[in-house]
Amino acid sequence: MSRRISPVIPGFGLTLGYTLVYLGLLVLIPLGAMFVHAAQLTWSEFWAIVTAPRVLAALKLSFGTAFVAALINGVIGTLLAWVLVRYTFPGRKVIDAMIDLPFALPTAVAGIALTALYAPSGLVGQFATDLGFKIAYTPLGIALALTFVTLPFVVRTVQPVLEDIPREVEEAAACLGARPLQVFRHVLLPALLPAWLTGFALAFARGVGEYGSVIFIAGNMPMKTEILPLLIMVKLDQYDYTGATAIGVMMLVVSFVLLLLINLLQRRIETP
């Protein structure tokens, strides 16, 4: 008579219960409280807050720079992952560890360092000033800060997938006459695209809500370089809790819709 082996993790019912309680306490209840507080506003009051010119300018800046940063990291991060996986060279371990620095480094420290570097009087910013443009205190500086902060998301998402793709598959395609671009398009891209979309979505989501690394390099000029998280903090400093909550709800809804569309696209690509 065979002996039944007890599972390491409890059964489905108990595990699901713990999961729902944990998720509810950390995510659902705080977000639900925000929606409840925003419900104190009438629809016309809510619409007037979220469509104010200052809010729309901050919305466009936050989501636009986050999208640009995620797109840049989608390209650069994939190249970094490729180099780390496919090549062996001195210092590879050091570069691999440096990829995770934005995770460990306080974002405020990163913002101060980037501002000191790219300000008009900084080491790099002075050369940009000589060429007739500014980096710090512009949307370009914000996108640069978000690119630094969100880089690890794409690299660490694409890297394991690249490691799992046998090089023999590429060599077989090349032996059959496929050109390098055809190998990438028909062999590597189908395997990498779902992971790439995941890394892009994570980088985009982090960039939309980033605060510490941006406020120093942005300059925080209303209608020009003011991001949504900073505008929420301004509302809170003015004791306008309802206005801050309304902007937070709008920001949450827009982020959720965009991430949902990305996830649906990812699932459609993964489905044969």
HELIX and SHEET records of a PDB file:
HELIX    1   1 PHE A   12  LEU A   23  1                                  12    
HELIX    2   2 GLY A   24  LEU A   28  3                                   5    
HELIX    3   3 ILE A   29  ALA A   38  1                                  10    
HELIX    4   4 TRP A   43  VAL A   50  1                                   8    
HELIX    5   5 PRO A   53  ARG A   86  1                                  34    
HELIX    6   6 ARG A   92  MET A   98  1                                   7    
HELIX    7   7 LEU A  101  ALA A  104  1                                   4    
HELIX    8   8 THR A  107  TYR A  118  1                                  12    
HELIX    9   9 GLY A  125  ASP A  130  1                                   6    
HELIX   10  10 PRO A  139  ASP A  164  1                                  26    
HELIX   11  11 ARG A  167  CYS A  175  1                                   9    
HELIX   12  12 PRO A  180  VAL A  183  1                                   4    
HELIX   13  13 PHE A  184  LEU A  188  3                                   5    
HELIX   14  14 LEU A  189  GLY A  209  1                                  21    
HELIX   15  15 ILE A  215  ALA A  218  1                                   4    
HELIX   16  16 LEU A  228  ASP A  237  1                                  10    
HELIX   17  17 TYR A  241  GLU A  270  1                                  30    
END                                                                             
